[in-house]
């Protein structure tokens, strides 16, 4: 999972609504808080839990204006540790906030997430103005740590390695009214040589299927029309209890929940991807035909060095089966360029697989060593070589993406409106959402037609395919489609 998969609004944390009576009354409770999130969907969902425990303890969310004016009493930085620049981003951001604490001695800053899990005491030493440091497994401790900091004036550090409760047991303040993240597991049992996640998130622990479905139902009761099931390896869900069909059963069970229009999931691991999951995707009407499955490399030799427990033949066979069952499926991936020991021949294999796979998009990264991982001490590929390969791969995928997006032109797509406005939407009288296979669509509202609300579904004719999104400016008089479903 990667933050590049999300729009700016999908990464955003909850801010107070202007209609919130606490805002109009000027209430600050125990303090006005703001959360800044770095990283993937798991981090974004953790931030919803952080907001939940804070509001349960009496804190009040900041409005957009309060965030802009820095008129807050608490800032929480929820961090990521996946790539090399994670520490730089964290310390850079926290360093900028030091001036805020000098101007407002009562302001508290808290650091949580994956970098907090790794750096712990070092954060408090390098940034003594930080009030609290907490890990991925003890989000619920944050209010107590803040209270202790107020009482002692000393930075509070509490990072636990043992999972005593699922974050999903904590209250949540959902950032979106219509689309919800639902975690089905935490942690990872794989031993990929490049990855720090097992260190920051621990071993895989699955939630009970009944608890997951209860949470999905609650999300729907609260207005959600779409849920995304989250896990480091969602399709290994249930393996711990010996049920290899548990994930496909979960997908099918989501199909029975009344009012749940769309189900997505991320991210599956190719080694655990089985035919029953493909069947469940194809046969369950509200499970979307969208798949993000990390390839990482097109070279079997490099996959072995990465300890990725599949080879390219298995990966391509999965893609073939998915497209046979769901011809409209949009398949995206992750690829690492310049993994230690990668030769020109290895890279050319990746280029060949990418050309053959026809991914809708690929999130491509230059390898960055993470301290504590086996790959960090392997012989590294020269930076200039990595950069040249990276640019070639990006250019190839950009061409493929553009060709695949062009296939949408002239087709009708159903878009769930998220209330997310693109940079030009206000000027162009457009609204924004995602169509069924996950592609971002900007929809123009024809003159005289109803303006859709957040959570409405708009069926519209695509009139232009941009590089990374679609434009639907339909003209009903010319026979093009525009229809709103509430």
C-alpha positions as CSV (number, residue, x, y, z in Angstrom):
1,X,0.0,0.0,0.0
2,X,1.3,3.5,-0.7
3,X,0.1,7.0,-0.3
4,X,0.4,7.6,-4.1
5,X,-2.7,5.4,-4.5
6,X,-4.8,8.0,-2.7
7,X,-6.0,11.5,-3.6
8,X,-5.2,14.4,-1.3
9,X,-8.7,14.2,0.2
10,X,-8.5,10.5,0.7
11,X,-5.3,11.1,2.7
12,X,-6.9,13.9,4.7
13,X,-7.7,13.6,8.4
14,X,-11.0,14.7,9.8
15,X,-11.6,18.4,10.4
16,X,-14.5,20.0,12.2
17,X,-17.6,20.8,10.2
18,X,-18.6,24.5,10.3
19,X,-22.1,23.2,11.4
20,X,-20.6,21.4,14.4
21,X,-22.2,23.2,17.4
22,X,-18.9,23.0,19.2
23,X,-17.4,25.3,16.5
24,X,-20.2,27.9,16.6
25,X,-19.9,27.9,20.4
26,X,-16.1,28.4,20.3
27,X,-15.6,25.3,22.5
28,X,-12.1,23.9,22.8
29,X,-12.7,21.1,25.2
30,X,-9.4,19.6,26.5
31,X,-7.8,21.2,23.4
32,X,-8.3,21.7,19.7
33,X,-6.4,19.0,17.8
34,X,-5.1,18.5,14.2
35,X,-3.6,15.3,12.7
36,X,-1.0,15.2,10.0
37,X,-0.7,11.8,8.3
38,X,2.2,10.4,6.3
39,X,2.1,7.1,4.5
40,X,-0.4,4.5,3.3
41,X,-4.1,3.7,3.8
42,X,-3.3,1.8,7.1
43,X,-1.8,5.0,8.5
44,X,-4.8,7.0,7.3
45,X,-7.1,4.6,9.1
46,X,-4.9,4.7,12.2
47,X,-5.4,8.5,12.2
48,X,-9.1,8.0,12.3
49,X,-8.6,5.9,15.5
50,X,-6.3,8.6,16.9
51,X,-9.0,11.1,16.3
52,X,-11.5,8.8,17.9
53,X,-9.6,8.3,21.2
54,X,-8.9,12.1,21.4
55,X,-12.5,13.1,21.0
56,X,-13.6,10.4,23.5
57,X,-11.2,12.1,25.9
58,X,-12.7,15.6,25.3
59,X,-10.6,17.0,22.5
60,X,-12.2,19.0,19.7
61,X,-11.2,18.7,16.0
62,X,-9.7,21.9,14.4
63,X,-11.5,23.6,11.6
64,X,-9.8,24.2,8.3
65,X,-9.3,27.9,9.3
66,X,-7.9,26.9,12.7
67,X,-5.3,24.6,11.0
68,X,-4.4,27.4,8.6
69,X,-4.0,29.9,11.5
70,X,-2.1,27.4,13.6
71,X,-4.8,28.0,16.3
72,X,-4.5,24.5,17.7
73,X,-3.6,23.0,21.1
74,X,-2.4,19.6,19.9
75,X,-0.7,18.5,16.6
76,X,-0.3,14.7,16.0
77,X,2.1,13.5,13.4
78,X,1.3,10.0,12.3
79,X,4.4,8.7,10.5
80,X,5.5,6.2,7.8
81,X,8.8,4.3,7.7
82,X,8.6,2.5,4.3
83,X,11.2,4.5,2.4
84,X,14.5,6.1,3.1
85,X,13.2,9.6,3.3
86,X,10.7,8.7,6.0
87,X,12.9,9.9,8.8
88,X,13.9,13.0,7.0
89,X,10.2,13.9,6.4
90,X,9.4,13.2,10.1
91,X,12.3,15.2,11.6
92,X,11.9,18.0,9.0
93,X,8.2,18.4,9.8
94,X,8.7,18.2,13.6
95,X,11.6,20.7,13.3
96,X,9.3,23.2,11.6
97,X,6.8,22.8,14.4
98,X,9.4,23.7,17.0
99,X,8.8,27.4,16.3
100,X,5.1,26.9,17.0
101,X,5.9,25.6,20.5
102,X,8.2,28.6,21.2
103,X,5.3,30.9,20.3
104,X,2.7,28.9,22.1
105,X,4.3,27.0,25.1
106,X,0.9,25.3,25.8
107,X,1.0,23.6,22.3
108,X,1.6,19.9,22.5
109,X,3.1,17.8,19.7
110,X,2.8,14.1,19.5
111,X,4.5,11.7,17.2
112,X,3.0,8.2,16.4
113,X,3.1,5.6,13.7
114,X,5.8,3.5,12.2
115,X,8.8,5.9,12.6
116,X,7.8,6.3,16.3
117,X,7.8,2.5,16.6
118,X,11.3,2.4,15.2
119,X,13.0,5.6,16.7
120,X,11.3,5.8,20.1
121,X,13.8,7.4,22.5
122,X,15.7,9.1,19.6
123,X,12.8,11.3,18.7
124,X,12.5,12.6,22.3
125,X,16.3,13.3,22.3
126,X,16.4,15.0,18.9
127,X,13.1,16.9,19.4
128,X,12.7,17.6,23.1
129,X,9.7,19.8,22.3
130,X,7.7,16.7,21.4
131,X,5.2,16.0,24.2
132,X,4.5,12.3,23.5
133,X,5.8,9.5,21.3
134,X,3.5,6.4,20.8
135,X,3.7,3.4,18.6
136,X,1.4,1.6,16.2
137,X,0.2,-0.8,18.9
138,X,-0.7,1.6,21.6
139,X,-2.8,4.4,20.0
140,X,-5.2,4.2,23.0
141,X,-2.4,5.4,25.3
142,X,-2.1,8.9,23.7
143,X,-4.5,10.8,25.9
144,X,-2.8,9.5,29.1
145,X,0.6,10.4,27.7
146,X,-0.5,13.9,27.0
147,X,-1.9,14.3,30.5
148,X,1.4,13.1,32.0
149,X,3.3,15.5,29.8
150,X,1.2,18.4,31.1
151,X,1.8,17.3,34.7
152,X,5.5,16.7,34.4
153,X,6.7,18.9,31.5
154,X,8.8,15.9,30.4
155,X,8.5,14.1,27.0
156,X,6.5,10.9,27.4
157,X,7.6,7.8,25.4
158,X,5.5,4.6,25.3
159,X,6.0,2.2,22.4
160,X,4.9,-1.4,23.0
161,X,5.9,-4.4,20.8
162,X,3.1,-6.7,21.9
163,X,-0.3,-6.4,20.4
164,X,-2.8,-6.3,23.3
165,X,-5.8,-5.1,21.3
166,X,-6.7,-4.4,17.7
167,X,-6.8,-0.7,16.8
168,X,-10.2,-1.4,15.4
169,X,-11.5,-1.8,19.0
170,X,-10.9,1.9,19.5
171,X,-13.4,4.6,18.6
172,X,-13.0,6.1,15.2
173,X,-13.8,9.5,13.7
174,X,-14.2,8.8,10.0
175,X,-12.7,11.4,7.6
176,X,-15.2,10.5,4.9
177,X,-19.0,10.4,5.1
178,X,-19.4,7.8,2.4
179,X,-16.2,5.8,2.1
180,X,-14.7,3.9,5.1
181,X,-11.5,2.0,5.8
182,X,-12.0,-1.3,7.6
183,X,-8.9,-3.2,8.9
184,X,-9.2,-7.0,8.7
185,X,-5.7,-7.8,10.0
186,X,-2.5,-6.1,11.3
187,X,1.1,-7.1,10.8
188,X,2.9,-9.3,8.3
189,X,4.4,-12.8,8.4
190,X,6.5,-12.3,5.3
191,X,10.3,-11.8,5.4
192,X,10.9,-9.6,2.3
193,X,14.5,-8.4,2.6
194,X,13.7,-4.8,1.7
195,X,10.8,-4.3,4.0
196,X,10.6,-2.7,7.5
197,X,6.8,-3.4,8.0
198,X,7.2,-6.6,10.1
199,X,9.4,-4.6,12.5
200,X,7.0,-1.7,12.8
201,X,3.7,-3.6,12.6
202,X,4.7,-7.0,14.0
203,X,3.5,-10.5,13.1
204,X,0.1,-10.9,11.3
205,X,-2.9,-11.0,13.5
206,X,-6.4,-11.5,12.0
207,X,-9.6,-10.1,13.4
208,X,-12.6,-12.3,13.8
209,X,-14.8,-12.3,10.6
210,X,-17.9,-11.5,12.7
211,X,-16.2,-8.4,14.2
212,X,-15.2,-7.2,10.7
213,X,-18.7,-7.6,9.3
214,X,-20.2,-5.9,12.4
215,X,-17.9,-2.9,11.7
216,X,-18.8,-2.9,8.1
217,X,-22.5,-2.9,9.0
218,X,-22.0,0.0,11.4
219,X,-20.2,2.0,8.7
220,X,-23.1,1.5,6.4
221,X,-25.6,2.5,9.1
222,X,-23.6,5.7,9.6
223,X,-23.8,6.5,5.9
224,X,-21.0,4.7,4.2
225,X,-21.7,3.3,0.7
226,X,-18.2,2.0,0.1
227,X,-15.7,0.1,2.3
228,X,-12.0,-0.8,1.7
229,X,-10.8,-3.8,3.5
230,X,-7.2,-3.2,4.7
231,X,-4.3,-5.5,5.6
232,X,-0.7,-5.9,4.8
233,X,-1.6,-9.2,3.0
234,X,-5.4,-9.3,2.9
235,X,-5.6,-12.6,1.0
236,X,-3.6,-14.5,3.7
237,X,-6.5,-13.6,6.1
238,X,-7.5,-16.8,7.9
239,X,-4.3,-18.7,7.2
240,X,-3.5,-18.6,10.9
241,X,-6.5,-20.8,11.7
242,X,-6.0,-23.0,8.7
243,X,-8.8,-21.5,6.6
244,X,-7.4,-20.6,3.2
245,X,-10.8,-19.6,1.9
246,X,-11.5,-17.1,4.7
247,X,-10.8,-14.0,2.6
248,X,-13.1,-15.1,-0.3
249,X,-15.8,-16.0,2.3
250,X,-15.4,-12.5,3.8
251,X,-15.8,-10.9,0.3
252,X,-18.9,-12.9,-0.3
253,X,-20.3,-12.0,3.1
254,X,-19.8,-8.3,2.3
255,X,-22.1,-8.9,-0.7
256,X,-25.0,-9.7,1.6
257,X,-24.9,-6.4,3.5
258,X,-27.8,-4.2,2.4
259,X,-26.8,-0.7,1.5
260,X,-23.2,-1.5,0.8
261,X,-22.6,-0.5,-2.8
262,X,-18.9,-1.0,-3.2
263,X,-16.2,-3.2,-1.6
264,X,-12.5,-2.8,-2.4
265,X,-9.4,-4.3,-0.7
266,X,-5.7,-3.7,-0.5
267,X,-3.2,-5.2,-0.8
268,X,-3.1,-8.9,-1.8
269,X,0.2,-10.8,-2.0
270,X,0.7,-12.8,-5.2
271,X,2.0,-15.9,-3.3
272,X,-1.4,-16.3,-1.5
273,X,-3.7,-15.2,-4.4
274,X,-6.0,-18.1,-5.1
275,X,-8.7,-18.9,-7.6
276,X,-11.5,-18.7,-5.0
277,X,-10.7,-15.0,-4.5
278,X,-11.0,-14.3,-8.2
279,X,-14.3,-16.2,-8.2
280,X,-15.6,-14.1,-5.2
281,X,-14.6,-10.9,-6.9
282,X,-16.3,-11.8,-10.2
283,X,-19.5,-13.3,-8.6
284,X,-20.1,-10.7,-5.8
285,X,-21.8,-7.7,-7.4
286,X,-20.6,-5.1,-4.9
287,X,-16.9,-6.2,-5.0
288,X,-15.2,-3.9,-7.4
289,X,-13.1,-5.2,-10.3
290,X,-10.0,-3.4,-9.0
291,X,-6.8,-5.1,-8.0
292,X,-3.6,-3.6,-6.6
293,X,-1.0,-6.4,-6.5
294,X,2.7,-5.7,-6.0
295,X,5.1,-7.2,-8.5
296,X,8.2,-5.6,-7.1
297,X,10.5,-7.0,-9.9
298,X,10.1,-8.8,-13.2
299,X,13.3,-10.8,-12.6
300,X,12.9,-14.2,-10.9
301,X,16.5,-13.9,-9.6
302,X,15.7,-10.6,-7.9
303,X,12.5,-11.9,-6.5
304,X,14.5,-14.7,-4.9
305,X,16.9,-12.1,-3.4
306,X,13.9,-10.1,-2.2
307,X,12.5,-13.3,-0.6
308,X,9.3,-12.8,-2.5
309,X,7.7,-16.3,-2.5
310,X,6.4,-16.3,-6.1
311,X,7.9,-16.0,-9.6
312,X,6.8,-14.0,-12.6
313,X,5.1,-17.0,-14.2
314,X,2.7,-17.3,-11.2
315,X,2.1,-13.5,-11.2
316,X,1.2,-13.4,-14.9
317,X,-1.0,-16.4,-14.5
318,X,-3.0,-14.6,-11.8
319,X,-3.4,-11.6,-14.1
320,X,-4.6,-13.8,-16.9
321,X,-7.2,-15.5,-14.7
322,X,-8.4,-12.1,-13.3
323,X,-8.9,-10.7,-16.8
324,X,-10.6,-13.8,-18.1
325,X,-13.1,-13.6,-15.2
326,X,-13.4,-9.8,-15.2
327,X,-12.4,-8.3,-18.6
328,X,-12.9,-4.7,-17.2
329,X,-10.5,-5.2,-14.2
330,X,-8.0,-2.4,-13.6
331,X,-4.8,-3.9,-12.2
332,X,-2.1,-1.7,-10.6
333,X,1.2,-2.7,-9.0
334,X,4.3,-1.6,-7.1
335,X,7.8,-2.0,-8.6
336,X,11.2,-1.4,-7.0
337,X,14.0,-0.3,-9.3
338,X,17.7,-0.8,-8.4
339,X,17.3,-3.5,-5.7
340,X,20.8,-4.6,-4.6
341,X,22.4,-6.8,-7.2
342,X,20.0,-5.9,-10.0
343,X,21.8,-6.2,-13.4
344,X,20.9,-4.7,-16.7
345,X,19.4,-8.2,-17.6
346,X,17.3,-8.2,-14.5
347,X,15.9,-4.7,-15.3
348,X,15.2,-5.7,-18.9
349,X,13.1,-8.6,-17.5
350,X,11.1,-6.1,-15.5
351,X,10.6,-3.9,-18.6
352,X,9.4,-7.0,-20.5
353,X,6.9,-8.0,-17.8
354,X,5.5,-4.5,-17.5
355,X,5.0,-4.3,-21.2
356,X,3.2,-7.7,-21.2
357,X,1.2,-7.1,-18.0
358,X,-0.4,-3.8,-19.2
359,X,-0.9,-2.4,-15.7
360,X,-3.4,0.5,-15.4
361,X,-0.7,2.2,-13.3
362,X,2.5,1.3,-11.4
363,X,3.9,3.0,-8.3
364,X,7.5,2.8,-9.1
365,X,10.2,3.5,-6.5
366,X,14.0,3.7,-6.5
367,X,15.3,1.2,-3.9
368,X,16.1,2.8,-0.6
369,X,17.8,0.8,2.1
370,X,16.0,0.6,5.4
371,X,18.3,0.1,8.4
372,X,17.7,-3.3,10.0
373,X,16.7,-5.0,6.8
374,X,18.9,-7.7,5.1
375,X,18.9,-5.8,1.8
376,X,20.4,-2.7,3.5
377,X,23.8,-4.5,3.9
378,X,23.8,-5.9,0.3
379,X,25.9,-4.4,-2.4
380,X,24.0,-1.4,-3.7
381,X,23.5,-0.4,-7.3
382,X,25.1,3.0,-8.3
383,X,22.7,5.9,-7.9
384,X,23.1,7.1,-11.5
385,X,22.3,3.6,-12.9
386,X,19.2,3.4,-10.7
387,X,18.0,6.8,-11.9
388,X,18.4,5.9,-15.5
389,X,16.5,2.7,-15.1
390,X,13.8,4.4,-13.1
391,X,13.2,7.0,-15.8
392,X,13.0,4.4,-18.5
393,X,10.4,2.3,-16.5
394,X,8.3,5.4,-15.7
395,X,8.2,6.4,-19.3
396,X,7.1,2.9,-20.4
397,X,4.4,2.7,-17.8
398,X,3.2,6.3,-18.6
399,X,2.7,5.2,-22.2
400,X,0.8,2.1,-21.2
401,X,-1.3,4.0,-18.7
402,X,-2.2,6.6,-21.4
403,X,-3.2,3.8,-23.8
404,X,-5.3,2.0,-21.3
405,X,-7.0,5.2,-20.1
406,X,-7.9,6.1,-23.7
407,X,-10.1,2.9,-23.9
408,X,-12.6,4.7,-21.6
409,X,-13.4,7.5,-24.1
410,X,-17.0,7.3,-25.2
411,X,-17.9,4.7,-22.5
412,X,-20.4,5.3,-19.8
413,X,-19.0,5.0,-16.2
414,X,-20.7,5.0,-12.9
415,X,-19.0,7.5,-10.5
416,X,-19.5,7.7,-6.7
417,X,-19.2,11.3,-5.8
418,X,-16.9,11.8,-2.9
419,X,-17.2,15.6,-2.5
420,X,-13.6,15.8,-3.5
421,X,-13.0,18.8,-5.7
422,X,-10.0,18.8,-8.0
423,X,-8.0,22.0,-8.4
424,X,-10.0,23.2,-11.4
425,X,-13.4,21.7,-10.5
426,X,-15.0,24.9,-9.1
427,X,-14.1,26.8,-12.3
428,X,-15.3,24.0,-14.6
429,X,-18.5,23.2,-12.7
430,X,-17.3,19.6,-12.2
431,X,-17.5,17.2,-9.3
432,X,-15.1,14.3,-8.6
433,X,-15.3,10.7,-7.6
434,X,-14.1,7.2,-8.6
435,X,-15.7,4.9,-11.1
436,X,-16.2,1.3,-10.3
437,X,-12.7,0.1,-11.1
438,X,-11.1,2.9,-9.1
439,X,-10.2,5.4,-11.8
440,X,-10.6,9.0,-10.7
441,X,-13.2,10.9,-12.8
442,X,-14.1,14.6,-13.0
443,X,-17.7,14.9,-14.0
444,X,-19.2,18.1,-15.6
445,X,-22.8,18.8,-14.7
446,X,-24.7,19.7,-17.9
447,X,-26.8,22.9,-17.8
448,X,-30.2,22.2,-16.4
449,X,-29.2,18.9,-14.9
450,X,-29.2,18.2,-11.1
451,X,-26.0,18.8,-9.1
452,X,-25.1,15.5,-7.4
453,X,-24.5,15.4,-3.6
454,X,-21.7,13.5,-1.8
455,X,-22.5,9.8,-1.9
456,X,-24.6,10.1,-5.1
457,X,-23.8,7.9,-8.1
458,X,-23.5,9.6,-11.4
459,X,-23.5,7.6,-14.7
460,X,-21.8,9.8,-17.3
461,X,-20.2,9.4,-20.7
462,X,-16.4,9.9,-20.7
463,X,-15.4,12.6,-23.1
464,X,-11.7,12.8,-22.5
465,X,-9.0,10.5,-21.0
466,X,-6.2,12.4,-19.3
467,X,-3.0,10.8,-18.2
468,X,-4.2,9.8,-14.7
469,X,-7.9,10.6,-14.7
470,X,-11.0,10.8,-16.8
471,X,-13.1,13.8,-17.8
472,X,-16.8,13.3,-18.3
473,X,-18.4,16.4,-19.8
474,X,-21.5,14.8,-21.3
475,X,-23.9,16.6,-23.6
476,X,-27.4,14.9,-23.2
477,X,-28.6,16.7,-26.3
478,X,-26.0,14.8,-28.3
479,X,-27.1,11.5,-26.9
480,X,-24.5,11.3,-24.2
481,X,-25.4,10.0,-20.7
482,X,-25.8,12.0,-17.5
483,X,-27.9,10.4,-14.8
484,X,-27.8,10.8,-11.0
485,X,-28.8,8.1,-8.6
486,X,-29.2,8.9,-4.9
